Amino acid sequence: MSRRRVAYYYDPDVGAYTFGYNQYLKPHRVKMTHDLISAYNMLDKMHVLKPARSSAETMTSFHTDEYVQFLSRVTPETFAKLSFNGTRFLVGDDNPPFEGVFEFSSISAGGSIAAAQRINSGAADIAINWAGGLHHAKKSEASGFCYINDIVLGILELLRDVSRVLYIDIDCHHGDGVEEAFYTTDRVMTCSFHKYGAYFPGTGTQEDRGRGGGKGYAVNVPLKDGITDEAYRSVFEPVIAKILAVYRPSVVVLQCGADSLAGDKLGCFNLTMHGHAHCVQFLRKQNVPLVLLGGGGYTVRNVARAWTYETACALGIEDTIDPLLPYNEYFDWFGPRFRLEVASSNMEDLNVKDGSLNAVRDKALKQLSELSAAPSVGMHDVPRDSVGTHLRRGVDRGEVRDDLDVRLAQHVRYVSRLPASDSASDESDTESSDSSVSASRRLPRANKRLMSIITNQVVDAPAPTRGRRKYFHSGVDLDEFFRAATERGEVLRHASGDRMLHV
């Protein structure tokens, strides 16, 4: 197998964080993977790099300023106060406000962004960040153990230099956060192979195909319990081969969620380590630049085995490594067999039993055949610095306020006075074709329904608190704040240098 230039990103601090004693996701699994990769002497075959941690400003290229600011400030002690008693940002029990959540997220996002930059520069053919792959995070809300969507941030970085990106998700759960982010564009095609049914996050049917300019560029392959290596390969290979032929991506991003392995604590598939890694091997043979990311995986010893073996697949040495594990710091964790393997179980494959797999594959191929050709896009140089720096605009507190500053101040003061709603009917009342209806009647949504990644039960999220919005309960009176700023003649700016109001 031909040699590939592989860049491997790892931050030694990533294993020092914990979601909590009783939480399923263990960041420590990334350190276990790294130590096993090191024990197999693979590090000297790659460019091993420590990524720069993502800044809050970089995170806001996808996430909202308000949400990123919340993550940078939240602690277990301040969670109730900053999240309006759990009604915003971190809703439910799946996303605890653990100590160091922002730093952990900055490591994950920084690695994926750095991997994208390495691919863009042409310095690597394959870039790996096993600390990434957190595909459930939304624009302003955490979901399914995912706080910052490093995948979206990495893809946005890739789109600076390439015209089309293919995102493939082999996690047991649907990659809803990434699909949602690129649902209306044809510059990113998302393809997710996942369990569908009474299972988190409850999305990902084959009818979800994108919208507007992105119609047809969201591909979902819903599966049932117990799928085996052979059955998985029979649907993965033809669907991905068809996508590569029709879409012709410049870069492929593969999310290698290991909860699709047999025996995972939250998974329900029956893939062996070799069946899971076959996806990496198949894409490596396509000679398209490849980004490998982590994701789910809750039986940590199997996660470390799978990602170690898939690192060997990226290097093209999987046939030469010893199946007997070398001694390492976590050697006792891999007993009693101490082998580089994840064996299948006797779980029944419901996809073959009822014949649904053939129907799912045929429908996916039919949908792809409706795409006439790969979309084109006009590329132009994108400045690497922030907008403010590019325009050479700095913060000048002596600058006279212009009309834009005044209008922004008026808008934020107005938004802070909007009332909240406690019923869905209030929200429906605001839907009117009459443009003269006052915007002050627009009310926030009532309770929304969420699904837990731990229990797969649908729960009602608490409605937002009633009354005037208080912006993190900071104690700042907005009217007084803006009045004082106006008297001082201050111009409030975004970190990038753009004029805006920042609370």
N, C-alpha and C positions, 0 to 999 in steps of 0.2 A: 504494500500500500504506500502511495507516495507520501512524502514528508510534508507536513504543514507547519507553518510558524504559529505557535500557540502562546498566547499571553494569558497569564493566570493571576488574578487579583485576589489578595487576601490581606485582611487587617487583623493582627493578633488580638486586638481588643474585642472582636465580635463575640467570642465565646464567654466573655465575662458578664454578659447581661442575662437576665432571667425574667420571664413573664410572671413568675410566681411558682410556688412549690406545686400547686395542684393544676397547673396549666399544661396543655398538651405540647405546644410548640416550644422546643428547646434550642435556643441559639447555639448552645454548646455543641450541637451536631456538626456545625461548620468547622469547629476546631478539631473534632474527632476525624472528620474527613481529611483535613489538612495534614494531621499527624500520620494518617494511614498512607496518604499520597507521598509524604516525605519518607516513610519507612520503605516504600517501594522504589525509592530513588528516582522519582519522576520529576522532581523539582529542577534538576539540572538539565532537563530536556525542554524546559519552557522558559519564557521570560516571566519571572516571578516579580510582581510589582505590588506595592502598597498604594491603594488609591487615595486620592485626596477626598476628604469627607465633604459631602454636598453641603452647600450653604443654604440658609433659609431662602435667600433670593432665588437660587437655582430651583428649589422645590416649587416656588410659585410660578414656574413656567407651566405647570399643570394644576397644582393645588391652589386653593384660595388663600389669600394673605391671612384671613381671619383664622383659618384652620392651622396653617403653619405656625402662626403666632401662638395659638393654643398649645400645640405640641411642644413648642420651645419653653413653655411656662408650666405645663401641667406636672404635678406630682401626685402620689397617692393621697397626700393630705389636702391638696387644693383642688382635687378632681371635682368634687360636688359643687364647689363654688364656681369654677370656671366653665363647667359643662351644663349649667342650669339644672343641677341635680340629675345628671345623666340623660338629658333630653337632646343634647347636641354633641356632635363630634365622635364621642365614644359611647355608643348606645348599646345596651345589652351587656352580657357577661363575657363575650368572646374577645374583647379588646381591653384588657385591664390597663390602667394608667401606671405602669411599672416605672421604677426609678431608672432614668436614663433612656426613656423612650425616644427622645429626639436624637440623642447621640447614636443609638442603635439604628435608627432610620437613616441618619446621615451616612453611616458606613455602608448600608445596603444600597442606597441611592448613588453614593459616590462611586462604588464599584461598577455598577451598571453603566453609569455615564462615562466612566473612564474606559470601560470595555468598548463602548460605542465610539469613543474618540480614537481608540487604537485601531479599530476597523476602518474608520474614516480616513485615517492618515496613511493606510496601507502598510502599517508596520506589523500587522498580524493577519493571518487567515482565519484563525479561531480565537475568540476571547472568552474567558471563563470567569464567572463571578457566582460562586455557590452561595454567597450570602444574599443574593438577590432573588428575584422571582416572586415577589409578593404581589400577586395579581388581583386581589380583591379590593384594595384600597380605592375609594372614590375621591372625587374632586374635593369634597369638604367633609368626609366622614371615613373613619376606619371601618374595616369589615373583615371577618374571618381571619384574625390574627395579623392582618396587614394594615399598617398605619400610613406609610408613604408608598406610592406605586412607582417603584424604581424602574419597572419595565416601561411604563409610559415615558418617564423621563429619559431613559436610554434611547427609546425609539425616536423621540423628539430630537435628540442629539444626532442620531443617524440621518434624520430627514434634512439636516443642514447640508449634507453632501450627496445624498443619494435620492433617487426619484421614487423608488418603491421598496417597502419593507414587508416581509412576510413574517407574521408572528404565529408560532405553533405552540399549543399548550397540551401537554400530556399528563397534567395533574389530574387526580381523580375528580376534583371539583371544577366546575365551569370557570373559565377565565373572564368573569363578568366585568371586572374593573377595566381591563384593557379593551375589551370589545366595546364597552360603553364609551370610552375615550375616543375611539376612532370609528364610531358607528356611522358617521356621515361623510367619510372621506374615502377615496379610492387609492390614496397613497400608502395606506396600510391595509393589508388583508389579514384578518384574524381567523385562525382555525383552531377549534378546541375539541379535543376528544375527552369526554367526561361522562360520569354517571348522571343520569337524569331520572327524576321521579320525586319521591318524598325525600329529597336530599339537598343539602346546602349547595349553592344559594337559591335553588329553585328556578334557575333560568337556563337558557341554552337549547331551545327547541330548534328544529330545522326550519321553522318558519321565521326565525329571527335572522334576517339576511342583510341588515343594513338599511339605511334610509337616505333619501336624497342622492347626493353624489356618491354615497357609499353603498348604494343598493347592489347587492350581490357580492359584496366584498367582506361579509361576515359569514363564515362557514362553521356550522355546528354539527358535531357527530355525537348524538346522545346514545349512550350505551347502558347496558343493564349489569347486574351483579355477576361476578365470577368470570369475566372475560379472560381467556388464556392467551399465551404468546402467539399461537398460530392464528387464532381468531383476530387478535389485535393487529397482527401483521397483514391479514387479509383485507383489512379496511384502511389501515394507515398508508400502506405503500401506494395503492391506486389513487387515493384521494390526494396525497401529497404530490405524486407524480403528475397528476392532472393540473394541480395548482401551479406547479413549477413550469409546466408547459404553457399554460394560459396566461398566468400573471407575470412570469419572468422577473422575480424579485432581484434587487441589487444586493440585499442582505437578508439572511434568515435569522430570526431570534427564536430559540427553542427554550421553553420553560420546562425544566425536567423535574416537575413535582414528583417526589418519591412516595406519595401516599397511594399511588396506583399499584405499588408492589403488593404481593401476597403477604398477608399477616399484618398489614398496617393497622394501627389502633383506630383510625378514623376512616380508613379506606374500605372499599368493597370489591376491588378487582383481584385477579389471581395471576398477575404477571410475575415472572421470575426476573432476576437481575439481568439476565441476557436478553429477555424479551423487551424489557424497558430500555436497555442500552442499544437495542437494534435501531431505535429511532435516531440515535446519534450517529450510528454507523451508516445508516441509509443517507442521511443528510450530508455527512462528510464526503461521500462518494459523488455528490452532485457538483462539487467544485464551486460552491457559492460561499462567500464570506459568512461565517457562522458565529453567533453569540450564544453561549450556553449559560443559563441561569438556574438557580435552585428553585425552591418553591415549598410545597407542602411536604409532609413526611414526619410521622409521629412515632415510629419505632426506630429510635436513633441509630442503633447498630446497623440496621438495614439501609438507612439513609447513607451512612458513611460508606458502606460497601458499594452501593449503587453509584454514588458520585465519584468514588475512587476509580471504579471500573470504567465509568464514562469519561473520566479524564484520560485514562489509558486509550480509550477509543478515539478521543480527539488527537492523541499523539500517534495513533496507528500501531500501538504495541500491545493491544489486548491479547494477542495470541501468544505472547512471550512471557507474560507475568505469571508468577507462581500462584496457583489457587490456594496454597497453604499460606495463611497470613504471616507476614514477618512480625517480629516482636515490636511492640510500640507501647506508648503510655497507657492506652486503653485496651490492651490485649485481652484482659479478663472479661471485658464486655462482650466479646465475640464467641464465647463458649456456647455449647460444649464442643462444637466441631472445629472452630477456629479456621474457617475457610472463607474465601472470597466468593460467596454465593448467597443468593436468596432463592430458596426452593419454593415451588408451587405447593398449594394445599389440595385437599380433596373437595374444594368448593365447586358446586355445580355451575356451569356456564349457562345462564338463562338466555344469553344472546343466541346461542346455537339451538337451544331446546325449543324455542318458539319460532325460530327462523327470522327473527327481527333484524339480525345483522345484515343480511343481504339486502333487505328493503332500505335500511339506513344508508348503506354504501351506494346503492343504485340512485337513491334520491340525491345524495350529495354530488355524485358525478353528473347527474342530469342538471342540477343547478349550476355547476361549474361550466357545463357545455353551453349555457346561455350567455356567458361572457364572450363577447366577440374577439377582443384583443386586449393586450396589456395597456392600461391607461398611460398617457404621457403627461409630462409636466415640465414647464420651462424652469430650468435651474439658473440661479444667479448667486453671486457671492453674498454670504451672510456674515455680517460683522461679528467678531468673537467677543467684543466687549459689550457692556450693557448699553441700552438705548441712550441713557443719560450721558455716559462717557463718550459714545460715538458722536453725539450731537454737541459735545463739549459744553455741557450744561452742568454746573455744580450748584451746590446749595449756597444761596446768597441771601442771608437774613435781612439785608438792607434793601432787597429788591421790592419795588412797588407792586402791590397785588393787582392783577388784571381781572378781567371779567370772568375768565375760567376759574380762578381761585374763588371768587365770590360765589359763582354758581355751584361749585363743588361744596362749599361750606353750607350753602342753603340746602342742598340735596341731603347731606348727611344729617343736618339738623332735622329735616323732614322725616327721614327714615327712622330716626331714633324715636319719633313720636308715634309710629305705626302701632296700632293695637294688635293683640294676638287673638286667635280664635280658638274655641273649644269644640267646634263641630264642623263636619265636612260641608254642611249646608251653607255655612258662612262663606266658605271659599267658592262654592258654586255660584253664589249670588254675584260674585265679582266678574263672572264671565259675561260680558256684554259687548255687543257690537257697536254700541254708542260710544264714540270716542270722547264725548263730553263728560262721561262719568268720571268723577273725581278719583284719582289714584289712591286717595286716602282710604277708600273702601277695600283695597286689596289686602287680604289677610293671609297669614301663614297657614300651611296645611295643618290638618288635625292629625290624629294618630296614624302612623303608617305601620305596615306589617313587615316584620323581619323574620328571618330564619336563622337559627343558631347552628354554627358549624360543629358544635359539640354534640348537641342532642338531635339536630335536624327537625326540631319542632318550630312551628310558626308561632311567634309571640307578637304582642302588640307593643310597639315602642311608645313610651309616654309622650303625650303632647307637649309642645313648648309651653313654658310658663306664661301666664297671662300678665298683661300690663306692659309698661314701657320697656323697650329693650335697653339693657344696661351695659352691653359690650364687656363681657367677662366679669361683671360686677366689680369693676376697677375702682369704683368710688368717684370717678371723674364725672362731673356735671358737664355734658356736652355744650349746653348753651353758654355756660360760663367759660368753658375752654375756648370756644370759637370767638366769643366776644373779646376775651383777653388777647387772643392771637391777632384779631383784627386791629385792636388798639395798638399793638406793638408793630403792626405792619409786617408780620411774618408770612412767608410763603412756605407752606407745608409741602414736602416732596416725598416721593417714593424713593427707596434706596437706589433705584436705577437712575434717578435724576429727573424723572417725569413728575410734573406737578400733580399732586393729589393730596387728599386728606388722610392722615394716618393716625389712628386712635390707639 
